């Protein structure tokens, strides 16, 4: 049975492990423990899914709790995907911040998943990866 909870003190190593097992690790700095630790420490809303204590899913967000919630990582171990765990993590994240709009950037493989569960796709996102790119 999968259990869900908020975990503000999630272990960076557990977080790293589920990123790798979800394939999200391909786009995250999983080999930089200092950054992984900071990612967990600086998030202000972390919801987890566990199977008999084993971390199998995580929703890691940065939010002001009333206007916007940026769900920066939604990771579910590939062995546990297609069981509704990702959707439940999103639902619980939204419950924690009911007035805030939930925003996320989809991994390329997941771009069709989010509309399937009722999220709206918009084409107005912009990225600035390096300060030197700003003109």
N, C-alpha and C positions, 0 to 999 in steps of 0.2 A: 504494500500500500504506500502510495506517495504522500508525503506530508509536506506542507508549505508553511513558511514562516518568514518574517522579516529578520534579517541577520546583519545588523550594523557592524559586527565584528567578525565577518567572514574571513577565514584564513586565506591569505594570498596564494598559498600553494594549492589549496582546494580550488580556488577560482581559476588558477592557471590550468589545472588538470581538466576541469570541465570545458574550458575554452578549447583545449587541444582535442578533447573527445567529441566536441560538437562541430569541428572543422572551422569554427570562428578563429581558432588559433592561427590559421593561415594569414589572417589580417590583423593580428594583435601581437604586441611585443613579448611573446611568451618566453623568450630567452633573456629578457631583461627584468630580473626579479625586482630591482628597484622601481621600475615603472609599474610593474604589476602590483606591487605593494601600494604605491601611490594611487593607482586606479581604484583599489578597494578602499583605501583610507579616505580619499577625497569624494567618493560617492556618498550621497546622503540618503539614498533609499536602495536597499538591496533586499530582494525577495528571492528565496531559494526553494528548490524542490529536492527532497531527499527520499531515498528508498532504503529503509532500515539503517538510517544514519549516513548513507553514502550520498554525496552531492551529485545530483544528476541533471540539475538545471538551475540557472540563475538569471535574474533580471537585475541589471545594475543601472541605476539612474542618478541624474543630477536634477534637482527640482527646487523651485521656490514654494512648492506645495499649493499654490493658488492660481497661477497663471500658466506655467508650462512645466512639463516634465520631459526631459530628454532621456529617453531610454537608450543608453549608449551601448549596452550589451544585452542581448537575449541569446543565451546559449543553452542548448539541451544536448546531452550526450546522445550520439547517433543511435546507440542501443535502446534509447528511450523515446526516440522521436516517433511522431504519428500516433501519440497516445493522448494528445490534448494538453501536455505539460506546458508548452510554450504559450498557448492561449490562456491557460490558467495563470501563468506568471504575469502575463499582460493584464488580465482581469484584476488580479490582486494588486498590481502596481497602480492601476487606475483607482481601485477602491481606497488606497492610501492617499491619493491626491485627487479627490472627486471633482474639484473645481478647475483643475489644471488640464490643459490640452496635452495629450501624450504625443510625443514626436519621436520618430526614429528614422535612421538611415538603414535601409535593407541591405543585407549581404546579397551579392548577385544571385546566388542560388535560391534565395528566399523571397525574391521580388514578387512572385505570384502567390505566396503564402498569405501575406497580410491582407490583400483585398478579399481573399477567401474567408477570412475570419471577421470581416466587417470593417476593416480600416480603409480609409480613403487615401488613394494615391494622389500626390500633388507634385507638380514639376517646378517648384520654386525654391529649391534648395541650392545653396552656394557654399563652396568650400574655400578656405584659405589655409593651405598647409604650411607655408613658409612666409615669414614676414617680408622677405625680399620679393615675394610675388606681388605684393601690394604696390600698385602704381600711383 
